[in-house]
Amino acid sequence: AESYIQGLDKFEYNIGLRCMIILFFLFQDYTATIFLRQRWTDERLCFDGNKSLSLDGRLVEMLWVPDTFIVDSKKSFLHDITVENRLIRIYPNGTVLYALRITTTVACSMDLTKYPMDKQMCTLQLESWGYNVNDVMFYWTRGNDSVRGLDTLRLAQYTVEDHFTSVSEAVYETGRYPKLVFHFELKRNILYFILETYVPSILLVVLSWVSFWISQSSVPARICIGVTTVLTMTTLMMGARTSLPNANCFIKAIDVYLGICFSFIFGALLEYAVAHFCTLHRLSSKELPKAEEERNGILAAVANSCSAPDNANKIDSNKSSKTSIDGKKERSKHNGCSSPMSVMKRLFCIFDCFHVKNPYHIDNYARFSFPLSFIIINVFYWVYYLYL
């Protein structure tokens, strides 16, 4: 065998993948069962005849074979039931067909920001371990058609959108090595997640709105609906997170949606707390006129304090003429009195904006504002993650 390798000059061979079965897991890798078929020409194996010669797989130790390995492979094994799944076939012109069945787990860097509406581009890279580009040359036999079996492939979570092959070189400190790359794009099927997560979340949000049509005096009923929906949504979020990929650095699309639904449910509970608080502290029919009179009295006092100097100045101006300097002083005094009054009026206007005259109207506003805002946010959410 040593003399056989020393006699190696330069061989050209191609690699084709006949069938691939991909099973995706949630750890940023995939498992594939590959029928790897390599073909090269060795002139020293030429023989007379017109038929190919099939050899036992155990004879591979006596022949030269390329040292092909799978890049980024985490775990691989060769099937050996009932015997090692290897095939060696030699043709009269010295062409060698070497096929074997491999199951490998390969790392794939995934971008999960749009999970579960994401598309993943993964690769299967084949390189030569010891022979550089001066020794061997890799190329696909039939280009993209070298990979077969994807047309009939059916996956639980993914659909194969596109696939293509390429040829490149791997550059290391020890030299340049040939590389074959198979690219495939997978699109995740969202129907499972819609039925499992999105629909229950939407129903919980709608259920939290039922409290808007219940009387504010029914404290146990409204509190029960609010707390139940919050706890159920929390359980749903925890259950969905256990089945999510381990990617703590990503804020996934499903996390954003669950957070939105939880915010609406929690907001519905807070809405009743605010409405109930305003009802308990609602001023009585007698206290409201008093508060109004006190506010009007404050404004009137401020207005009188400002108008008194103004009237006095008008009387003095009718009796005797003053210089222009005195007129400027009067105007400055008048402006100084009017400015505090305008500031206080603005403050009272601001307080009136936050003042709830009838707390029962809060539920009426919530009946329209909560569904409308939820629909608008859903439109932006689905448009952004599906089309942008």
Buried (B, 14 or more C-beta within 10 A) or exposed (E): EEEEEEEEEEBEBBBBBEBBBBBBEEBBBBBBBBBBBBBBBBEEBEEEEEEEEEBEBEEBEEBBBBEBEBBBBEEBEEBEEEEBBBBBBBBBEBBBBBBBBBBBBBBBEBEBBBBBBBBBBBBBBBBBEEBBBEBBBBBBEEEEEBBBBBEEBEBEBBEBEEBEBBEEEBEEEEBEBBBBBBBBBBBBBBEEBEEBBBEBBBEBBBBBBEBBEBEBEEEEEBBEBBEBBBEBBBEBBEEBEEEBBEBEEBEBBBBBBBEBBBBBBBBBBEBBEEBBEBBEEBEEEEEEEEEEEEBEEEBEEBBEEBBEBBEEBEEEEEEEEEEEEEEEEBEEBBEEBBEEBEEBEEEBEEEEEEEBEEBEEBBEEBEEEBBEEBEEBBEEBBEEBEEE
